Amino acid sequence: MVDNLSAPLDNPFKSRIRIGGIDFFKDGRIAFSTWSGDVWIGKGIDATLQHIEWKRYATGLFHALGLKIVDDEIYVLGRDQITHLHDLNGDGEADFYECFNNDVQVTPGFHEFTFGLETDSQGNFYFIKGGPVNPGGRGWGPLSDHNGCMFKVSKYGDHFEVFATGVRAPNGIGMGPNDEISTGDNQGTWVPVDYIHYVKQGEFIEVPDLSHRDPPPTTFSPHLCWIPYDWDRSNGSQIWVTSDKWGALKGQMLYLSYANCCIFEVLQEKVGGVFQGGVVKFPLKFDTGICRARFNPGDGQLYVAGLKGWQTNGAKDGGIQRVRYLGKPVTMQNALHFTDKGIYIGFTNPVDSLTAGDAANYSIQQHNYRWTSAYGSAEYKLSDPNEKGRDNVDIQSVRLSPDNKTVFLEAPGLQPVMQIRIKMNIKAADGSPLPADVGATINVVAPDSNPGVTYTSLR
């Protein structure tokens, strides 16, 4: 269920509410920051969302596209610095704007926005900065040392470092429960399509022009997955489900699409130290280009927020919406496993044996992309890298696990491929429909000696 919050779109300051950061206080109050440079605080969030009172807490910040509340104090990411906001006289407005850290370089390049603000278990802060993309999206303006980098700032703001390099326009990052750091990126120069990537310290991620290395790299580490262009062409943040209120989806990563105003569940596995997986779209639609999301510690539900500033299907300049789990059984894909015998697909609940056991209800196609300095990439066949298009993958049989929560698609001979798309027309055991498409990436094909017969869970 998606509920709308009455964000202060019509306010006495005539300030545009294009939201770039969001978080919650321990008591359930909400705070958000805007591209226009404001911070607002709302109280009165309850089941109905009808009596929220908003007050502007701060203003005059520089492209405030990230916000994090630590020990009930607000830290805001601007293009120029992280600002620690203080309300010294207790009147509900910040009266001391402390420069927490301003080591990041700033140039006149319009598109070098800074995105997201996350903390790890040790209290360190992380954020990411785009490249100075030229108008129209191709190539770059003058480069600084910090364009296209992820950064780490110590708990007290006294140490700043470049954590990783090589990103183009990464509108949002994520922090996992075990300090896993992730990012996405926007299709464009050196980025064939959007992707999800786990970031390692000191790593080059993808864009050679923004690697800050001489000579520029000619390879990069595998992404968790590539996102089909027709599903998403401009990313938002990633967030992990931490709430017990979300039932069987607790522990899953979610990926936000800014361009298509939707949320994806991320299905992932780790084979020999290499991550891979795919995404499944939730059947939900949002009013604006969603960039950020947080779980509210008060009601345990997900709140998403965003803006309409770049290309997006969103209709509104900005807004906040709540995604509320109603407690009813939700059956959808929640795991993937690729082997030399075929593909395992796990589900949160049992599937209908009649439709799920029929091979005619499935189809698989696959293709690669080209990693070049061009803007994006066409699709190229795995069977012939010079021919545009997709290859069909033959499904020889379908088998179900004893608990009907795993489907095995027998498709021997799978190879690593950048994009594999699985379509299915099956039902849950209770007759409810299921998401029809999985888009995934195979980096490693694992050996499988006993496909489909004893397998019970991928989680």
BARO-238190 format. One record per residue (C-alpha): x, y, z; residue number from 1; residue in one letter. Coordinates in Angstrom, 3 decimals, always signed. Layout:
BEGIN
         u         v         w  fido  nuke
         X         Y         Z   NUM     A
...
***
This chain:
BEGIN
         u         v         w  fido  nuke
    +0.000    +0.000    +0.000     1     M
    +1.334    +3.463    -0.948     2     V
    +0.243    +6.450    +1.175     3     D
    +0.918   +10.126    +0.449     4     N
    +2.389   +12.493    +3.008     5     L
    +1.248   +16.092    +2.884     6     S
    +4.684   +17.602    +2.239     7     A
    +4.773   +21.420    +2.511     8     P
    +4.694   +22.018    -1.249     9     L
    +2.731   +25.252    -0.730    10     D
    +4.754   +27.118    +1.872    11     N
    +5.111   +30.800    +2.852    12     P
    +8.728   +30.885    +1.666    13     F
    +7.761   +29.927    -1.913    14     K
   +10.564   +27.359    -1.698    15     S
   +10.393   +24.405    -4.088    16     R
   +10.169   +21.083    -2.265    17     I
   +12.441   +18.877    -4.395    18     R
   +13.660   +16.335    -1.867    19     I
   +17.226   +15.021    -1.942    20     G
   +17.632   +13.583    +1.551    21     G
   +15.401   +12.051    +4.231    22     I
   +15.751   +10.477    +7.687    23     D
   +13.963    +9.975   +11.008    24     F
   +14.526   +10.964   +14.605    25     F
   +14.203    +8.318   +17.297    26     K
   +10.744    +9.607   +18.232    27     D
    +9.435    +9.163   +14.664    28     G
    +9.719   +12.781   +13.506    29     R
   +10.886   +13.123    +9.933    30     I
   +13.452   +15.473    +8.390    31     A
   +14.196   +16.129    +4.737    32     F
   +16.539   +18.304    +2.708    33     S
   +15.915   +19.871    -0.701    34     T
   +17.778   +20.672    -3.875    35     W
   +16.885   +24.321    -3.208    36     S
   +18.850   +24.191    +0.060    37     G
   +16.230   +23.822    +2.808    38     D
   +15.836   +21.383    +5.683    39     V
   +12.329   +20.741    +7.023    40     W
   +11.134   +18.769   +10.078    41     I
    +7.694   +17.173   +10.359    42     G
    +5.912   +15.819   +13.419    43     K
    +2.620   +13.992   +13.825    44     G
    +3.275   +11.017   +11.565    45     I
    +0.671    +8.402   +12.433    46     D
    -1.421    +5.781   +10.685    47     A
    -3.559    +8.378    +8.895    48     T
    -0.841   +10.913    +7.944    49     L
    -3.530   +13.611    +8.134    50     Q
    -2.072   +15.847   +10.837    51     H
    +1.606   +16.359   +10.013    52     I
    +3.004   +19.717   +11.127    53     E
    +5.974   +21.025    +9.138    54     W
    +8.538   +23.636   +10.064    55     K
   +11.528   +24.819    +8.076    56     R
   +14.593   +24.084   +10.173    57     Y
   +17.378   +25.466    +7.973    58     A
   +17.899   +27.211    +4.640    59     T
   +20.655   +28.548    +2.385    60     G
   +22.438   +25.223    +1.854    61     L
   +24.048   +24.334    -1.483    62     F
   +22.163   +21.566    -3.344    63     H
   +21.300   +19.546    -0.236    64     A
   +20.968   +16.089    -1.812    65     L
   +21.709   +13.973    +1.251    66     G
   +20.703   +13.945    +4.915    67     L
   +21.537   +11.704    +7.851    68     K
   +20.388   +11.916   +11.480    69     I
   +23.021   +10.719   +13.967    70     V
   +22.249   +10.712   +17.708    71     D
   +19.153   +12.788   +16.883    72     D
   +21.234   +15.537   +15.239    73     E
   +20.993   +16.475   +11.559    74     I
   +23.900   +16.256    +9.118    75     Y
   +23.248   +17.576    +5.612    76     V
   +25.257   +16.868    +2.486    77     L
   +25.645   +19.851    +0.190    78     G
   +27.699   +20.178    -2.905    79     R
   +30.307   +22.072    -0.888    80     D
   +30.394   +20.319    +2.496    81     Q
   +28.706   +18.253    +5.173    82     I
   +26.925   +20.666    +7.512    83     T
   +26.066   +19.750   +11.116    84     H
   +22.953   +21.687   +12.139    85     L
   +22.381   +22.805   +15.735    86     H
   +19.356   +24.379   +17.422    87     D
   +21.032   +26.032   +20.395    88     L
   +18.053   +27.963   +21.749    89     N
   +15.477   +25.204   +21.236    90     G
   +13.079   +27.173   +19.039    91     D
   +12.854   +24.506   +16.347    92     G
   +15.162   +26.301   +13.897    93     E
   +18.876   +25.758   +13.350    94     A
   +20.901   +28.736   +14.538    95     D
   +24.398   +27.285   +14.183    96     F
   +25.471   +25.776   +10.860    97     Y
   +28.676   +23.947   +11.715    98     E
   +31.026   +22.977    +8.891    99     C
   +31.543   +19.317    +9.707   100     F
   +33.851   +18.721    +6.722   101     N
   +34.449   +20.736    +3.534   102     N
   +37.444   +18.966    +1.991   103     D
   +35.547   +18.022    -1.176   104     V
   +36.449   +20.124    -4.225   105     Q
   +33.794   +22.228    -5.947   106     V
   +33.915   +23.604    -9.498   107     T
   +31.430   +25.577   -11.642   108     P
   +30.458   +22.386   -13.533   109     G
   +26.664   +22.172   -13.269   110     F
   +26.308   +18.398   -13.066   111     H
   +28.892   +17.520   -10.405   112     E
   +26.233   +17.024    -7.741   113     F
   +26.992   +15.192    -4.505   114     T
   +24.542   +12.455    -3.573   115     F
   +23.433   +10.473    -0.553   116     G
   +24.788   +10.485    +2.977   117     L
   +25.255    +7.226    +4.883   118     E
   +27.133    +6.082    +7.984   119     T
   +28.754    +2.757    +8.802   120     D
   +28.775    +0.945   +12.151   121     S
   +31.855    +2.925   +13.240   122     Q
   +30.204    +6.269   +12.572   123     G
   +32.101    +7.131    +9.390   124     N
   +30.192    +9.082    +6.726   125     F
   +30.049    +8.222    +3.014   126     Y
   +28.838   +10.166    +0.000   127     F
   +29.446   +10.260    -3.737   128     I
   +30.057   +12.927    -6.374   129     K
   +29.222   +12.865   -10.066   130     G
   +31.329   +13.944   -13.006   131     G
   +30.886   +17.346   -14.705   132     P
   +28.604   +15.922   -17.402   133     V
   +28.224   +18.208   -20.424   134     N
   +24.787   +19.521   -21.398   135     P
   +23.077   +16.755   -23.324   136     G
   +24.880   +14.088   -21.325   137     G
   +27.914   +13.235   -23.463   138     R
   +31.446   +13.770   -22.224   139     G
   +32.747   +16.103   -19.535   140     W
   +33.533   +19.639   -18.648   141     G
   +36.793   +20.535   -16.869   142     P
   +37.693   +17.842   -14.338   143     L
   +38.709   +18.249   -10.713   144     S
   +40.486   +15.688    -8.543   145     D
   +37.187   +14.737    -6.910   146     H
   +34.867   +14.361    -9.885   147     N
   +33.372   +10.867   -10.117   148     G
   +34.473    +9.708    -6.660   149     C
   +33.031    +8.186    -3.482   150     M
   +34.310    +9.683    -0.233   151     F
   +34.713    +8.638    +3.379   152     K
   +34.689   +11.141    +6.243   153     V
   +35.601   +10.108    +9.780   154     S
   +33.097   +10.142   +12.624   155     K
   +34.267   +13.536   +13.878   156     Y
   +34.809   +15.107   +10.468   157     G
   +38.559   +15.477   +10.884   158     D
   +39.639   +13.021    +8.187   159     H
   +38.555   +12.940    +4.533   160     F
   +39.595   +10.432    +1.883   161     E
   +38.712    +9.330    -1.612   162     V
   +37.190    +5.894    -1.056   163     F
   +36.713    +4.846    -4.708   164     A
   +36.718    +6.395    -8.191   165     T
   +35.067    +6.066   -11.599   166     G
   +31.373    +6.971   -11.368   167     V
   +29.402    +9.185   -13.750   168     R
   +26.107   +10.408   -12.221   169     A
   +25.406    +8.171    -9.208   170     P
   +22.185    +9.514    -7.701   171     N
   +22.399    +7.672    -4.414   172     G
   +24.310    +5.026    -2.480   173     I
   +23.432    +2.377    +0.089   174     G
   +24.790    +0.995    +3.363   175     M
   +24.086    -2.632    +4.242   176     G
   +23.681    -4.219    +7.689   177     P
   +27.305    -5.394    +7.665   178     N
   +28.745    -2.126    +6.314   179     D
   +28.338    -3.193    +2.699   180     E
   +28.603    -0.033    +0.585   181     I
   +26.760    +0.060    -2.718   182     S
   +26.157    +2.515    -5.514   183     T
   +24.259    +2.774    -8.760   184     G
   +24.954    +4.947   -11.775   185     D
   +23.254    +6.617   -14.709   186     N
   +23.520    +5.397   -18.280   187     Q
   +25.842    +7.618   -20.297   188     G
   +29.502    +7.965   -21.260   189     T
   +31.224    +4.653   -20.384   190     W
   +28.035    +3.414   -18.671   191     V
   +26.111    +1.068   -21.041   192     P
   +23.066    +0.907   -18.742   193     V
   +22.413    +1.487   -15.052   194     D
   +23.893    -0.982   -12.575   195     Y
   +24.240    -1.894    -8.889   196     I
   +27.760    -2.254    -7.525   197     H
   +29.291    -3.181    -4.178   198     Y
   +32.151    -0.743    -3.588   199     V
   +35.513    -1.735    -2.160   200     K
   +37.970    +0.764    -0.732   201     Q
   +40.464    +1.996    -3.326   202     G
   +38.449    +0.525    -6.180   203     E
   +37.931    +1.811    -9.722   204     F
   +34.238    +1.328   -10.462   205     I
   +33.623    +1.937   -14.184   206     E
   +34.341    +5.286   -15.918   207     V
   +38.032    +5.513   -17.021   208     P
   +37.860    +9.279   -17.591   209     D
   +36.992    +9.686   -13.901   210     L
   +39.391    +7.057   -12.541   211     S
   +42.083    +9.579   -11.544   212     H
   +44.686    +7.042   -12.624   213     R
   +47.408    +7.184   -15.236   214     D
   +47.044    +5.265   -17.422   215     P
   +43.251    +4.870   -17.108   216     P
   +42.051    +1.338   -16.295   217     P
   +40.986    -0.993   -19.100   218     T
   +38.917    -3.346   -16.909   219     T
   +36.706    -3.088   -13.834   220     F
   +35.328    -5.440   -11.183   221     S
   +31.981    -7.129   -11.915   222     P
   +28.810    -5.341   -10.901   223     H
   +26.198    -7.079    -8.801   224     L
   +23.874    -6.628   -11.769   225     C
   +23.042    -4.485   -14.768   226     W
   +19.541    -2.987   -14.998   227     I
   +17.665    -3.281   -18.332   228     P
   +17.336    +0.161   -19.899   229     Y
   +13.574    -0.106   -20.334   230     D
   +13.279    -0.796   -16.596   231     W
   +15.454    +2.073   -15.373   232     D
   +17.636    +4.713   -16.986   233     R
   +18.435    +6.815   -13.910   234     S
   +19.068    +5.389   -10.464   235     N
   +18.248    +6.407    -6.934   236     G
   +19.623    +5.016    -3.667   237     S
   +19.728    +1.475    -2.388   238     Q
   +18.308    +0.490    +0.998   239     I
   +18.115    -2.751    +2.962   240     W
   +14.890    -3.953    +4.557   241     V
   +15.585    -3.819    +8.298   242     T
   +12.025    -3.845    +9.602   243     S
   +10.203    -6.867   +11.009   244     D
    +7.015    -5.266    +9.667   245     K
    +8.051    -6.286    +6.131   246     W
    +7.768   -10.003    +6.793   247     G
    +9.610   -12.329    +4.426   248     A
   +11.288    -9.408    +2.662   249     L
   +13.372    -8.502    +5.714   250     K
   +17.057    -8.664    +4.810   251     G
   +16.577    -7.909    +1.114   252     Q
   +18.157    -4.971    -0.688   253     M
   +15.848    -2.525    -2.481   254     L
   +16.892    -0.414    -5.473   255     Y
   +15.178    +2.892    -6.271   256     L
   +14.544    +4.078    -9.816   257     S
   +14.531    +7.843   -10.172   258     Y
   +13.653    +7.787   -13.875   259     A
   +10.750    +5.329   -13.754   260     N
    +9.514    +6.194   -10.230   261     C
    +9.537    +2.622    -8.957   262     C
   +11.248    +0.212    -6.548   263     I
   +12.995    -3.063    -7.296   264     F
   +13.798    -5.959    -5.002   265     E
   +17.408    -7.055    -5.470   266     V
   +18.073   -10.801    -5.626   267     L
   +21.699   -11.606    -4.969   268     Q
   +24.166   -14.378    -4.375   269     E
   +27.917   -14.604    -3.802   270     K
   +29.897   -17.237    -5.686   271     V
   +33.609   -17.587    -4.966   272     G
   +33.717   -14.083    -3.515   273     G
   +31.920   -12.545    -6.523   274     V
   +28.479   -10.973    -6.179   275     F
   +25.816   -11.378    -8.829   276     Q
   +22.047   -11.333    -9.066   277     G
   +19.117    -9.453   -10.472   278     G
   +16.102    -7.271    -9.843   279     V
   +12.316    -7.698    -9.686   280     V
    +9.963    -4.721    -9.866   281     K
    +7.373    -4.128    -7.164   282     F
    +3.917    -3.403    -8.643   283     P
    +3.967    +0.133    -7.223   284     L
    +4.099    +3.585    -8.794   285     K
    +5.241    +6.850    -7.238   286     F
    +4.442   +10.498    -7.897   287     D
    +7.973   +11.797    -8.353   288     T
   +11.465   +10.576    -9.202   289     G
   +12.320    +8.722    -5.998   290     I
   +15.896    +9.219    -4.841   291     C
   +16.021    +8.393    -1.124   292     R
   +14.350    +6.010    +1.291   293     A
   +14.426    +5.239    +5.013   294     R
   +12.583    +2.902    +7.338   295     F
   +10.750    +4.749   +10.102   296     N
   +11.717    +3.324   +13.517   297     P
    +8.269    +4.308   +14.784   298     G
    +5.959    +2.377   +12.459   299     D
    +8.519    +0.112   +10.759   300     G
    +7.418    +1.146    +7.253   301     Q
    +9.377    +2.451    +4.282   302     L
    +9.266    +6.133    +3.355   303     Y
   +10.481    +7.222    -0.073   304     V
   +11.139   +10.745    -1.297   305     A
   +12.407   +12.468    -4.375   306     G
   +12.189   +15.211    -6.911   307     L
   +11.613   +16.142   -10.522   308     K
   +14.752   +17.899   -11.685   309     G
   +16.329   +15.737   -14.358   310     W
   +14.574   +13.382   -16.787   311     Q
   +11.964   +11.307   -14.970   312     T
    +8.474    +9.937   -15.463   313     N
    +7.455   +11.630   -12.226   314     G
    +4.634   +14.141   -12.401   315     A
    +5.337   +16.168    -9.254   316     K
    +8.269   +18.441    -8.374   317     D
    +8.781   +16.490    -5.193   318     G
    +7.081   +14.521    -2.465   319     G
    +7.182   +11.843    +0.215   320     I
    +5.228    +8.581    +0.158   321     Q
    +4.950    +5.687    +2.578   322     R
    +5.144    +2.071    +1.426   323     V
    +3.181    +0.091    +3.975   324     R
    +3.154    -3.688    +4.318   325     Y
    -0.357    -4.826    +5.264   326     L
    +0.702    -8.131    +6.781   327     G
    -0.928   -10.305    +4.145   328     K
    +1.051   -13.040    +2.339   329     P
    +3.227   -11.575    -0.430   330     V
    +4.545   -14.070    -2.943   331     T
    +7.341   -12.873    -5.187   332     M
   +10.815   -13.852    -6.229   333     Q
   +13.408   -13.451    -3.490   334     N
   +16.477   -15.424    -4.625   335     A
   +18.477   -16.459    -7.688   336     L
   +21.161   -19.080    -8.186   337     H
   +22.911   -19.738   -11.508   338     F
   +24.542   -23.114   -12.160   339     T
   +25.943   -25.116   -15.055   340     D
   +22.693   -27.101   -15.087   341     K
   +20.279   -24.179   -14.957   342     G
   +18.673   -21.485   -12.811   343     I
   +17.093   -21.684    -9.370   344     Y
   +14.473   -19.039    -8.569   345     I
   +13.345   -18.791    -4.946   346     G
   +10.025   -17.355    -3.766   347     F
    +8.816   -15.925    -0.465   348     T
    +5.839   -18.335    -0.402   349     N
    +4.783   -21.504    -2.271   350     P
    +3.885   -21.150    -5.937   351     V
    +1.105   -22.880    -7.842   352     D
    +2.458   -26.261    -8.976   353     S
    +0.339   -26.371   -12.144   354     L
    +1.456   -23.057   -13.668   355     T
    +4.944   -23.049   -12.138   356     A
    +5.640   -26.594   -13.320   357     G
    +4.862   -25.872   -16.988   358     D
    +7.925   -24.965   -19.086   359     A
    +5.659   -23.166   -21.569   360     A
    +5.129   -20.476   -18.923   361     N
    +8.780   -19.390   -19.009   362     Y
   +11.140   -17.817   -21.519   363     S
   +14.749   -16.664   -21.221   364     I
   +16.763   -14.246   -23.331   365     Q
   +20.276   -12.934   -22.822   366     Q
   +22.642   -10.351   -24.274   367     H
   +25.729    -8.277   -23.561   368     N
   +26.541    -4.581   -23.737   369     Y
   +29.598    -2.763   -25.025   370     R
   +31.713    -0.794   -22.572   371     W
   +32.849    +2.225   -24.594   372     T
   +33.062    +5.993   -24.354   373     S
   +29.789    +6.216   -26.290   374     A
   +26.595    +7.233   -24.532   375     Y
   +25.051    +3.925   -23.451   376     G
   +25.078    +0.738   -25.518   377     S
   +22.940    -1.328   -27.815   378     A
   +22.270    -5.001   -26.998   379     E
   +24.635    -7.572   -28.542   380     Y
   +24.222   -11.312   -28.803   381     K
   +26.360   -13.553   -26.655   382     L
   +26.550   -16.004   -29.577   383     S
   +27.921   -13.318   -31.926   384     D
   +29.391   -10.230   -30.225   385     P
   +29.168    -8.257   -33.478   386     N
   +25.443    -8.842   -34.005   387     E
   +22.872    -6.688   -32.276   388     K
   +20.005    -8.445   -30.527   389     G
   +19.341   -11.147   -27.950   390     R
   +19.876   -14.884   -27.794   391     D
   +17.089   -17.201   -26.703   392     N
   +17.972   -19.719   -23.990   393     V
   +16.400   -23.149   -24.303   394     D
   +14.558   -24.424   -21.207   395     I
   +14.656   -28.217   -21.247   396     Q
   +12.504   -28.832   -18.178   397     S
   +11.083   -27.278   -15.023   398     V
   +11.143   -28.796   -11.545   399     R
    +9.848   -27.622    -8.179   400     L
   +11.397   -28.096    -4.754   401     S
    +9.373   -30.165    -2.249   402     P
    +8.073   -27.020    -0.522   403     D
    +7.053   -25.393    -3.837   404     N
    +9.125   -22.327    -2.937   405     K
   +11.875   -22.885    -5.514   406     T
   +11.644   -23.360    -9.265   407     V
   +14.510   -24.953   -11.174   408     F
   +14.732   -24.089   -14.880   409     L
   +16.932   -26.660   -16.579   410     E
   +19.101   -24.723   -19.023   411     A
   +22.536   -26.365   -19.272   412     P
   +25.436   -24.489   -20.771   413     G
   +24.851   -21.110   -19.171   414     L
   +27.761   -18.697   -19.499   415     Q
   +28.645   -15.410   -17.834   416     P
   +26.532   -12.700   -19.459   417     V
   +25.805    -9.070   -18.661   418     M
   +22.032    -9.329   -19.019   419     Q
   +19.743   -12.337   -18.729   420     I
   +15.980   -11.740   -18.712   421     R
   +13.595   -14.354   -17.375   422     I
    +9.884   -14.028   -18.144   423     K
    +7.331   -16.118   -16.317   424     M
    +3.555   -16.425   -16.341   425     N
    +2.868   -18.255   -13.115   426     I
    +0.746   -17.839    -9.995   427     K
    +1.211   -18.145    -6.281   428     A
    -0.315   -21.125    -4.521   429     A
    -3.188   -18.892    -3.382   430     D
    -3.871   -17.867    -6.989   431     G
    -2.451   -14.342    -6.758   432     S
    -0.309   -13.064    -9.651   433     P
    +3.474   -12.825    -9.461   434     L
    +5.934   -10.324   -10.950   435     P
    +6.479   -11.517   -14.501   436     A
   +10.093   -10.482   -15.139   437     D
   +13.520   -10.930   -13.599   438     V
   +16.493    -9.042   -15.037   439     G
   +19.861   -10.356   -13.903   440     A
   +23.602   -10.672   -14.486   441     T
   +25.682   -13.834   -14.449   442     I
   +29.300   -13.262   -13.417   443     N
   +30.055   -16.821   -12.275   444     V
   +28.392   -20.109   -13.261   445     V
   +28.528   -22.437   -10.257   446     A
   +28.696   -26.243   -10.532   447     P
   +25.488   -28.107    -9.668   448     D
   +25.552   -31.850    -9.085   449     S
   +21.914   -32.383    -8.079   450     N
   +19.625   -29.820    -9.734   451     P
   +16.212   -29.090    -8.354   452     G
   +15.348   -32.152    -6.289   453     V
   +16.551   -31.459    -2.729   454     T
   +16.972   -27.742    -2.859   455     Y
   +14.823   -25.827    -0.354   456     T
   +16.163   -22.318    +0.179   457     S
   +18.646   -19.837    -1.188   458     L
   +18.587   -17.459    +1.761   459     R
***
